Amino acid sequence: MYISEWEIVLRLVLAVVLGGLIGFEREHHNRPAGFRTHILVCAGSALLMMVSAYGFTAHVGNGFESDPGRIAAGVVTGIGFIGAGTILQQRGSIRGLTTAATIWVVSGVGLAVGIGFYLGSVVTTALALTSLLTLRRVERSFFYRRRLKRLTVRAIDQPGLLGRIGSTLGEAMVNIRKSELSTPEQRDEEGVELINIEFLVEVPRDLNYKWLFSSLRELEGVTEVYWEGEPVTGEESQAGYF
């Protein structure tokens, strides 16, 4: 089997483009593996696939055939370790599963590009982007009420803080399943200590998110509020974004 030089360049460039499209979406949402990681995984997978399919052809003796599937299988195994590194378990919740899945998909796209399966790689990339960009809203609309949620409050460490937050959550009928305080972070220039308080909460079906986020942000000492890892800004809470 033979592949021309321009075909090698084409496949590597296409792998960079397709991997970069998915990586850009992950980077936009500030995920552990972003733009560069997805490009490297996709381009590396494409290169290894080409090496496996075409690199050993001249070195195989008569009567023998090379097996391009061996290196491809090794790539899939190696990607599993990279994906596992993006999965984090934090205080009862698991983060990074979607990013790990995108890395796995991107490696498959790279392998497909490397072997010349262009249609499959392009369609898979389009479907992956569709899932990441549009199904996120569908998931929030139809399934978010059936899950436990992760709420993080960043605030100035002061007496009564936890009680005030708990009272606000209680008024909203939010059930606290678990809470954990981080080590205070000293801010010398301001002379105060900041802490993160992470809650695992169960929300009612008729929760007024707009009121809850506004009330939390108005509490004395509270500087930032995060919902499911995403920062809640004043504009978002007023617009009922969540």
C-alpha positions as CSV (number, residue, x, y, z in Angstrom):
1,M,0.0,0.0,0.0
2,Y,1.2,3.5,-0.9
3,I,0.2,7.0,0.1
4,S,1.5,10.2,-1.5
5,E,3.0,13.1,0.4
6,W,0.2,15.5,-0.3
7,E,-2.3,12.9,1.0
8,I,-0.3,12.7,4.2
9,V,-0.4,16.4,4.6
10,L,-4.1,16.5,3.8
11,R,-5.0,13.9,6.3
12,L,-3.0,15.5,9.1
13,V,-4.5,19.0,8.4
14,L,-8.0,17.5,8.3
15,A,-7.4,15.8,11.6
16,V,-6.2,19.1,13.1
17,V,-9.3,20.9,11.9
18,L,-11.8,18.3,13.0
19,G,-10.1,17.8,16.4
20,G,-9.9,21.6,16.8
21,L,-13.6,22.1,16.2
22,I,-14.5,19.8,19.1
23,G,-11.7,21.1,21.2
24,F,-12.9,24.6,20.8
25,E,-16.3,23.8,22.2
26,R,-14.6,22.2,25.3
27,E,-12.2,25.2,25.6
28,H,-15.2,27.5,25.5
29,H,-16.7,25.8,28.5
30,N,-13.4,25.9,30.3
31,R,-13.0,22.1,30.5
32,P,-9.8,20.3,31.6
33,A,-9.0,19.1,28.1
34,G,-9.5,21.9,25.6
35,F,-8.5,23.1,22.2
36,R,-4.9,22.0,22.0
37,T,-5.4,18.7,23.7
38,H,-8.1,17.6,21.2
39,I,-6.0,18.7,18.3
40,L,-3.0,16.8,19.5
41,V,-5.1,13.6,20.2
42,C,-6.7,13.8,16.7
43,A,-3.5,14.5,14.8
44,G,-1.6,11.9,16.8
45,S,-4.2,9.3,16.1
46,A,-4.2,10.1,12.4
47,L,-0.4,9.8,12.2
48,L,-0.3,6.5,14.1
49,M,-3.0,5.1,11.8
50,M,-1.0,6.1,8.7
51,V,2.2,4.6,10.2
52,S,0.3,1.4,11.0
53,A,-1.3,1.2,7.6
54,Y,1.5,2.4,5.3
55,G,4.7,2.6,7.3
56,F,5.6,-1.0,7.5
57,T,4.5,-2.1,4.0
58,A,8.1,-2.1,2.6
59,H,9.4,-4.0,5.6
60,V,7.1,-7.0,5.5
61,G,8.6,-10.1,3.8
62,N,6.9,-12.0,1.0
63,G,4.0,-14.1,2.1
64,F,3.3,-11.9,5.1
65,E,0.8,-9.0,5.6
66,S,1.0,-6.2,8.1
67,D,-1.9,-5.7,10.5
68,P,-2.9,-2.0,10.6
69,G,-5.4,-2.7,13.4
70,R,-2.8,-3.4,16.0
71,I,-1.6,0.2,16.4
72,A,-5.2,1.4,16.2
73,A,-6.1,-0.9,19.1
74,G,-3.1,0.5,21.1
75,V,-4.3,4.1,20.4
76,V,-7.8,3.3,21.8
77,T,-6.2,1.8,24.9
78,G,-3.9,4.8,25.4
79,I,-6.7,7.3,25.0
80,G,-8.5,5.6,27.9
81,F,-5.7,6.7,30.2
82,I,-5.9,10.3,29.0
83,G,-9.7,10.3,29.3
84,A,-9.4,8.9,32.9
85,G,-7.2,11.9,33.8
86,T,-10.0,14.3,32.9
87,I,-12.6,12.6,35.2
88,L,-12.7,14.1,38.6
89,Q,-14.7,13.0,41.6
90,Q,-15.5,15.8,43.9
91,R,-17.6,15.5,47.0
92,G,-20.3,13.2,45.7
93,S,-20.3,14.4,42.1
94,I,-18.4,13.3,39.1
95,R,-17.0,15.8,36.5
96,G,-15.3,15.4,33.2
97,L,-17.2,12.4,31.8
98,T,-18.3,14.4,28.7
99,T,-14.8,15.7,28.1
100,A,-13.4,12.1,28.4
101,A,-16.0,11.0,25.9
102,T,-15.0,13.7,23.5
103,I,-11.3,12.7,23.7
104,W,-12.3,9.2,22.9
105,V,-14.5,10.3,19.9
106,V,-11.7,12.6,18.7
107,S,-9.2,9.7,18.7
108,G,-11.7,7.7,16.6
109,V,-12.0,10.7,14.2
110,G,-8.2,10.8,13.9
111,L,-8.0,7.1,13.2
112,A,-10.7,7.4,10.5
113,V,-8.9,10.3,8.9
114,G,-5.6,8.5,9.0
115,I,-7.0,5.5,7.1
116,G,-8.8,7.8,4.6
117,F,-12.4,7.3,5.9
118,Y,-13.2,11.0,5.4
119,L,-17.0,10.8,5.3
120,G,-17.2,8.9,8.6
121,S,-14.8,11.3,10.3
122,V,-16.6,14.5,9.1
123,V,-20.1,13.2,10.0
124,T,-18.9,12.0,13.4
125,T,-17.5,15.4,14.1
126,A,-20.7,17.1,13.1
127,L,-22.8,14.8,15.2
128,A,-20.4,15.3,18.2
129,L,-20.7,19.1,17.9
130,T,-24.5,18.8,17.6
131,S,-24.6,16.8,20.8
132,L,-22.4,19.2,22.7
133,L,-24.0,22.4,21.5
134,T,-27.7,21.6,21.3
135,L,-28.4,18.6,23.4
136,R,-27.1,20.4,26.5
137,R,-30.2,22.6,26.4
138,V,-32.5,19.6,25.9
139,E,-30.8,17.9,28.8
140,R,-31.3,20.9,31.1
141,S,-34.9,21.2,30.0
142,F,-36.1,17.6,30.5
143,F,-33.7,15.9,32.9
144,Y,-32.2,18.4,35.3
145,R,-35.1,18.0,37.8
146,R,-34.3,14.3,38.3
147,R,-30.7,14.9,39.5
148,L,-28.8,16.1,42.5
149,K,-27.1,19.4,41.8
150,R,-23.8,20.9,42.8
151,L,-23.8,24.4,44.2
152,T,-20.6,26.3,45.1
153,V,-20.5,29.5,47.1
154,R,-17.3,31.5,47.3
155,A,-17.4,34.0,50.1
156,I,-15.4,35.9,52.8
157,D,-14.8,33.7,55.8
158,Q,-16.9,35.2,58.7
159,P,-19.1,34.0,61.5
160,G,-22.6,32.9,60.6
161,L,-21.9,32.6,56.9
162,L,-22.9,28.9,56.6
163,G,-26.0,29.6,58.6
164,R,-27.2,32.4,56.3
165,I,-26.6,30.3,53.2
166,G,-28.4,27.3,54.8
167,S,-31.4,29.5,55.7
168,T,-31.6,30.8,52.1
169,L,-31.6,27.3,50.7
170,G,-34.2,26.3,53.3
171,E,-36.5,29.1,52.2
172,A,-36.2,27.8,48.6
173,M,-37.1,24.3,49.8
174,V,-33.6,23.1,48.7
175,N,-32.5,20.0,50.6
176,I,-28.8,19.9,51.4
177,R,-27.4,16.4,51.0
178,K,-23.8,17.2,51.7
179,S,-21.6,20.2,52.3
180,E,-17.8,20.8,52.5
181,L,-15.7,23.8,53.2
182,S,-12.3,24.4,51.5
183,T,-9.2,25.6,53.2
184,P,-9.3,29.4,53.6
185,E,-7.5,31.4,51.0
186,Q,-5.6,34.4,52.3
187,R,-5.8,37.6,50.3
188,D,-3.1,39.7,51.8
189,E,-3.9,42.8,49.7
190,E,-7.4,43.0,51.2
191,G,-6.7,41.4,54.6
192,V,-9.5,38.9,54.2
193,E,-9.8,35.1,53.8
194,L,-11.9,33.5,51.1
195,I,-13.4,30.1,51.3
196,N,-15.4,27.8,48.9
197,I,-18.4,26.0,50.3
198,E,-19.6,23.2,48.1
199,F,-23.1,21.8,48.5
200,L,-24.7,18.7,47.0
201,V,-28.4,19.7,46.9
202,E,-31.7,18.2,45.9
203,V,-33.9,20.8,44.2
204,P,-37.7,20.8,44.1
205,R,-39.6,20.8,40.8
206,D,-40.9,24.3,41.2
207,L,-37.7,25.9,42.4
208,N,-37.4,29.6,41.6
209,Y,-33.8,29.7,40.3
210,K,-33.9,33.4,39.7
211,W,-34.9,34.2,43.3
212,L,-32.4,31.6,44.7
213,F,-29.3,32.9,42.9
214,S,-30.2,36.6,43.5
215,S,-30.7,35.9,47.2
216,L,-27.4,34.0,47.5
217,R,-25.5,36.7,45.7
218,E,-27.0,39.4,48.0
219,L,-25.9,37.6,51.2
220,E,-23.2,39.4,53.2
221,G,-19.7,38.2,52.3
222,V,-20.7,36.2,49.2
223,T,-18.5,37.0,46.2
224,E,-19.4,34.3,43.6
225,V,-21.9,31.6,43.1
226,Y,-21.4,28.6,40.9
227,W,-24.1,26.2,39.7
228,E,-23.0,22.8,38.3
229,G,-19.5,24.3,37.9
230,E,-20.7,27.3,35.9
231,P,-20.5,30.8,37.3
232,V,-23.8,32.6,38.0
233,T,-23.6,36.2,36.9
234,G,-26.0,39.0,37.8
235,E,-27.3,39.1,34.2
236,E,-27.9,35.4,34.1
237,S,-29.8,35.2,37.3
238,Q,-32.0,38.2,36.3
239,A,-32.7,36.6,33.0
240,G,-33.6,33.3,34.5
241,Y,-30.9,31.6,32.5
242,F,-30.9,28.5,34.6
